[in-house]
Amino acid sequence: MHIHILGICGTFMGGIAALAKSLGHTVTGSDLNVYPPMSTQLQELGISLTQGYDPSQLEPHPDMVVIGNAMSRGNPCVEYVLEKGLPYTSGPEWLKQHLLQDSWVLAVAGTHGKTTTASMLAWILEYAGLKPGFLIGGIVQNFGVSARLGETPFFVIEADEYDTAFFDKRSKFVHYLPRTVILNNLEFDHADIFADLAAIERQFHHLMRIVPQNGKVVYPSDDEALNRVMAQGCWSETEQLGHDWSYELLQADSSVFKVKLAGKTLGEVHWQAMGEHNVKNAVMAIAAARHVGIPVESSIDALAEFISPKRRMELKATVADINVYDDFAHHPTAIKTTLAGLRAKVGSQKIHAILEPRSNTMKMGVHKDTLLNSLAAADVTYLFEPKQLDWSLHQAADKADALCFDTVDDIVIALLERVSPGDQVLIMSNGGFDGIHQKIITALTDQYSQS
């Protein structure tokens, strides 16, 4: 079967493409913006990519068009599909019909930490010999890919609450048939499709409605929004972080911690990840793995070899003792916890935080009152104001003693004037950020090779 995917370079749709290719289908696709790491992964799989949405890419007609949720009415390919009556579906529904129907699905949902927690969980299952399939919104460095079929019924998926497609406004995760669920946290996000937090809570309750009685839901006991979701009804077994499960930090940077169940210490994790938020993610991953029969001791051993996904506090380079990190943080809470983890790791060393407010919610200004405060742990803050922003980042920066720029090149110049050996550079964006990572690495290399 020839499957053509519209919006193929998103992390989710790129994973769908990889899975469809593994099932033996001929896969092609198109996107408006094509950039690594997803474009690289797809090309390595032999999947042909088209830049843009000229309807000629649909000639001859594919057997099925899988339409990503970034596509809307008015898109030339979408209009062509509807006019010609071509068979089409959404990515989540395709996944449900072709892979998840007969699987034990372990789903990770929540506002923050889904990619990292799902990666932990997939690696724990792999370490235990279960050889799971997975579809995760980032490149899992323990595997080198974002998706694979697996060799057993177990399938780990990052379960996103964003809507499914222009023709299906339910959250993606209602298609996933989960048996084991981790709910990391819940805050207001995706203001472009949700009116308020209550609307998101309603979608999470729809997720709870499809978990079987012998399924399990793992969530933190202190999350008010998730407690409201659970109060609407839960028909499955539950375990709570902070009630059933707990932890004890043994190092300030969270590199060593004890795992406890019912107050009893079951072991210590020594690992490479940083930040207390990742400790919480890890304990819930351990709990979810225990639901499929993996001993806690095995999960602890697995986490010792866990490598965080690409773009999740990924160390891109070290130049003249200056570390350059890339992180996907795009919500004030995620920004704050990411910076807290880095601060705990580096102590008093100078942190340069560089942020692109790229998400739809950020562009709408929903978080403008909390955004600058979330960057307080940085010593110097550099902000990039995109043209599509609905509010003035320059005005906010002036009030918060931050630096604001209209071009990436100006950020690089400003950084070079202020950075010194021993400093930390943290770049935060959920997009390509105009290649700023390599521009900074190249500029630092040039500057310090001449000194």
N, C-alpha and C positions, 0 to 999 in steps of 0.2 A: 504494500500500500504506500502511496505517495502522500505524505503529510506535509503541509506547508504551514509554518507558524508565523503569525503576525505579531511583532513585538518580541522577537526571539532572543534579544540580548539582555533582557531583564534576568536577574538571577533565577527566578522561578521558571520562566518560560525556557531559559537556556537548559535548565535541568530536565524539563519535559522533553526537549529536543534530544538530549543525551539518552534518556530512557527509551524513547521511541526508536532511536537508532540502534540501541542494544537489542530491542525486540525484533530487529530485522527490517524495519520500515525504511523507505527512502525518505529522507528528511531534508527540507530546504526551509528557508525563512528570511525574514526581512526586519529591519528596524531603522528608525530615524538616526539614532546615535549608536555607533558601533565602536566599543572601546574595551580594552582588557580589564579584568582577566577573562570575562565570559567570551568575548570574541575569539580570544586565543584558544580557549578550551574547545569551542565549537569547530573552529578550523582544524584543530588537531584530530577531531573526530571525523573529518571529511564531510562536514555539513556546509553546503553552499549558502553564502549570505548575500543578500541584496540590500544596498543602501537605499532607503526611501520606500515609498509605497505606490510606485507606478503599477497600475493593474496588469501591465504586460507580464509581470512575474507570475501571474496566475494562468498563463497560457503555456502549454496545454493545461487544462483544468486538473488540479490535484484531486485525490480521492477524498481528502478531508482537510479543511482549513481550521486550525486551532487559533482562536483569537484571544490575544492577551488583553488584560484589563486596562491597559493604557490606550487601547483603541476605542474610538468613539464614532458616532454617526458623523458623516462628512469626510471621513478618511477615504481616499480613493479606492483602496482595496476592500474596505468594509462595504462600500456602496456597490462595488462590482460583485462581491459575494452575494449580496442580497438581491441584486438585479438579475443575476444569472441563476439564482436558486442553487448555488453550490452548497454541499453539505458542510456544516460548521458546528463547532462546539467550543467550550471554554477549556482552559488548561486543567482546572480542578476536576471538571466532569470527565475529561479524557482520562485523567489519572485514576479516578474512581472506577471507571468502567474497565480499564485495561490492566490495572495493577493492584488496586487496594481491596477489591471485592473479596478476595480469598486470603488476605494478609492479616497478621496481627500488627495493627498500626500503633506506633508510639508517637503521639503528637505533642509538640512543644508550642504553646501559645503564650501571648502576653505582649506588653508594650515594648519591653526591653529584654535583650539577652537571648532571644529565640535562636539565633544562628549559633551562638557559642554553646548554649545548652544542648541543642540538637546534635551538634558536633561531638560534644562530650559523650552523649548517650550512644550515638552510633559507634564511637570508638570503644566504649565500654563493652558493647555487644560484640564488636569485632575481636577485641582482646580475649573475650570469653569463648571465642570459637564459633559464634552464632552466624557470622558472615551475613549481616543484615543488608537489605537494600536501604537506600535513603535518598531524600531530596531535600537539600538544605540551601538557604539563600546566601551562599558564599562558598569559596573553595576551601574544603576541609583538608588541612595540611597533612593530617595523618593518612589521608587517602590520595590527595592530589587532585580530587575532582569534587564537584558539588552534588553529583547524583550517580547512582548505580543501581542495578537490578537486585543484586544479592543472590544468595543461594539457599535461603531459608524463608519461611513465611514472615519473618520479622521485618518491618519496614518503618524507619524513623523519618518523620517529616516535620519541617518547620511549618507551623500552622498559623497562617496570617489571617487577621481579621479584616483586611482590606476587601473591597467588593470583588466579585468573581469576573464579571464582564459587563459590557454595556447592556446586554440583554438578560443579565442575571445579577441583581443587586444584593444578593445574599453574600455573607462573608465566605471567603474561600474555604475556611476550615469546616463548614457544614457538609462538605462533600467527602470528607476524609475517612469516615467510618472508624474512629479511634477506639481502641480498647484500653490503652494506657495514655493518660494525659498529664502533662506538666503545665500548670498555669504559673508563669514566673511572677507576674505583677499586672496591674491594670491602671493606666492613666489616660487622660484625654489626649488623643492624637488623631491624625487623619481628618482634620477639620473640613477638608474639601468634600467629604462624603458623610460625616457624622455631625449631627447638630450639637450634641453634648455627650458627656460621659455616660449618661443613662442609655443613650442609643447604642453605645458600644457594649455596655453591660447586657443589653437585651440580646445582642448577637452571641456573646459568650454563654448566655443561658441557653440559647438554641444549641450550642455545642454540647452543653451538659445533657440536653435532652436525648442525644443520640449515643451516649456512652452506655454500654450494657451494664446490667446489674453486677456481673462479675468483673467489670472493668475497674480501673482505679484512677482517681484524680489526686494529684499531688500539688499542693499550693501553700503559700506562706500564710500563717495564721494572723499576721498583723496587717494584711492588705485590706483596707476598708472596702474598696470597690469589689474585690473578689469575694469578700464575705457577703456583700449584697447579692452578688450573682448566685452564690451557693444557697442563700436564704430563699431565692425564688424556686428552688427545688433541685435536688441531686439524688439520683436513684442508684448511684454506684458507691463502691468503697472509697474512702478518702484517707489520706495521710497528710499531716500538716508539718511544714517546717516551722519550728518555734513551739510546737506542742509534742508531736511524736518524734520528730527529728530535730537535732540541734548540732551546734559545732562550737569549737573553742579555738580561737586564733592563738598560735604559738609564735608567730612572727608578725611584726607590724605591717609588713607588705603582703600578708596573707599567703606567703609561699609555703607555710607549714600550718596545718590545722588538724584538730581532732574531729572525728565523725562520731556522733552519738545517736543512739536509738533508745527511747524510753529512759534516758538518763545514763545509759551504759555506753562507755567508750568502746567502739568497735575497731578503731585503728587510726593511724595518722596519714594524712596525705602530704607528700612532699612533691611540689610540682613547679612548672614554669610560669603559670598564669599569675596575674596580679589583681589585687582589688578584692574587697570583701564581697562585692556584688557577685563576683565569680565563684566565691566560696559557697554562697547561697545557691547559685546555679548548679554547682557540683553536687551538693548534698541532695538536691531534688533529682538530679540525674541518677545518683546512686539509688534513691528510693524507687524511681521508675524501673531501673534495671532489676532491682530485687523482685518487682512484680512479675517479671518473666523468668525468674528463677536464678538470677546471677547473684552469688554470694557477695556481701559487702566487701569482703577482703579482696576479691577479684577486681571489683570496681576501683578500689583504692589503688591497687597495683597498676591498673590501666591508666588512671589519672596521672600517675608519675611519668607516663610517657605521652601525655596529651600535649598537642601543639595547638594553640589558638588558631581559628580560621584566618585566612587572609583578610586584611582590612579590619581586624579586631585587635587593636594594639599590636599591629605587625611592625616589627623593627625592619625598616626598609634599608637602612645603611647606618654605618658609624664612620664619620669623617672627622679626623683630628679630635677624637674623643667627644664628638657631638653626635648623640643618637637622634635619628630621624624616625618617628613613628607615624603610622597611618592608622586611623580609626574611623569607623563608620558612624560614630555618634552624631545624631541629628535631632535630639530632643533634650531640653534642659536637664532632665534627670540623668539621662545617659551621659551627657557631657560632664556633669558634676561627679558622677561615680567614676568615670574614666580618669578624670584629673585627680580624684582622691586616691585612686589606686597607684597612679604614677607618682604622686607626691609621697605616698607611703614608701614607695620603692627607692626614690632618689633623695629623700630627705630635703636638705636645704639647697640642693642644686637648682639652678635657674631653669624654669620651664617657660618656653615660648609656645603659646597656643594659637593655632591658625584655624579659623572656622569659616566655612561656606554654608550659610543657611539655605540649603537647597530644597528641602522637602516642601511639599505643598502647604503643610501646616505652618512651617517657618515663614514661607513667603507671604502668607496671609496675615502674619503678625500676631497669631494667637498666643505665642509664647514670648512676645517682645518684652513683657514686664519682668520675666524671670530669666531670660537668656543671658544677659550680662552677669547677673549674680552667679549663674552656674559656672562661670569662668573665673571665679574669684581666686581659686587655688593657683592659677597661672601667675607668673611674674610679669610677663608681657603678653598682651592679647592683640592679635592681628585679625581684623574682620574684612571679609570680602562682600561687597554689596552687589548682588546680581541685578541686572536691568529689570527683571520681572518682579522685584520686591514691591509689595503693596504698602510699605512703610519705610521710614528713613532710618537706616542703620547708622548712618553718619551722626544723626542727632543723638541716638542712644549711646554711641561710642563716646561722644563728647562729654556726656554726663558721667560716664563710667571710667574715664581715663584709659580708654582703649584706642587703638589705632584702626582706622577704617580706610579701605582702598577700593578703587574701581577696577583695577587690573591685577592679575596675578603677578606680572612682572614687577609692579611697584611693591608688592608684598615681599618678593624675593630681595629686592634692593634694601628695603627697610630692615629685613631680618639680618642681612649680612652686616649692616651697620651696628647691630646690637648683640649678635650672638658671639660667644666665646667658647673655647675648648672646655669640656665638662658640662656644657648646657644640654638641655633636652628640648627637642622640637617635636611638637605633637600637632599633626594635621588632621582635621576632622571634616568629613564631607561624605555624603552618600552617593557621590558621583565621581566623575573623572577629574574635576577641579582643574581643568585646562592644563593637565600635566604638571601641576605644581610640585609634586613629589620629586620627579626626576630633575626639574629645573633647580630645586633647592640643593639636591645632592650634587649636581654638576657644578653649581655656583660655589658651594662649600669646597668641593674638590679643587676647583680652580684657585680659589682664594688661599687655601692653606698649602697648596703645592708650591706656591710662589713665596711663601713666608719662611 
